[in-house]
């Protein structure tokens, strides 16, 4: 349970840093979440190419809107990502 809380704190910090334009945080967040997002997309779509496309598009969308996020919206973003686990 402590590990889960620690991971959520790390994700929260990464999301906030990412929202404020930290490229290293973006890379770390991508490395942490991309495999989960891909697995979820593949499970839903059943096709490797489609799952890769959806995952990549999702991250492009996240990066495009990240500069517009505020701290409060970052928390909502974190909640949305947590629901996909």
N, C-alpha and C positions, 0 to 999 in steps of 0.2 A: 504494500500500500504506500509506503514512504517513497518507493521508486516512482510510482504513478504520479504522486504530488510533485516530485522533483522534475519529472519529465514535463508536466504541465507548466511549471514555472519556467523551464527552459524554453518551451514552445512560446509561452506568452512573451518572454523577453525578446525572442527572435522575431516574433510577429511585430512587436512594437518597433524594433530596430529596422526591420524590413519596411514597415510603413513610412519610416522617416528616411528611407533611401540608402540604408546600409547594405552595400553589395555583398559583404561577407555573410551577413545575416541571411540575405536572400539565397546565397549558395547553401548555407547550412540548412535552412528551412526546406529547400528543394531536396537536398540529400535525405532529410528525415522523413518528408511527407510523400515524395514522388512514388516510392515503392508501394505505399499504402493506397494512394490514389489509383495507381495503375492496377493493382490487384482488385480493387473495387470495380474499376471500369471493365476489366477483363471478365470478372464474375458476372457482371450485368450484361455485357455485350457478347461474350463468348468468342471474340475475334481479336487476335493479337494486334493487327493493324488498326482497327477501330479503337481499341483500348489505348494504344499509343497516341493516336490522334486526339482523342478526348482528353487524355492526361496532359498532353502538351498544350492544347488549347486552353485548358483550365489554368495552367500556370502562366500562359501569356496574358490571359484576362486578369489574373491576380496581379501580375507585375504592372499591367497598364493602369489599374485603379489604385495601386498601393500608395502613390504619391498624394492621392486625394483622401486617404484614410486619416481619421483622427483617433486619439487614444480610445475613446468610447467605441468607435466603429471597429477598431482593432480587436476589442474584446468580443464583439459580435462575430468578427471574422474567425477568431479562435474558437468560439462556440460552434460555428458552422463546420470547421475542420474537425473538431472533436466528435461531432455527430457522425462523421464518416468512418470512424474507427470501429 
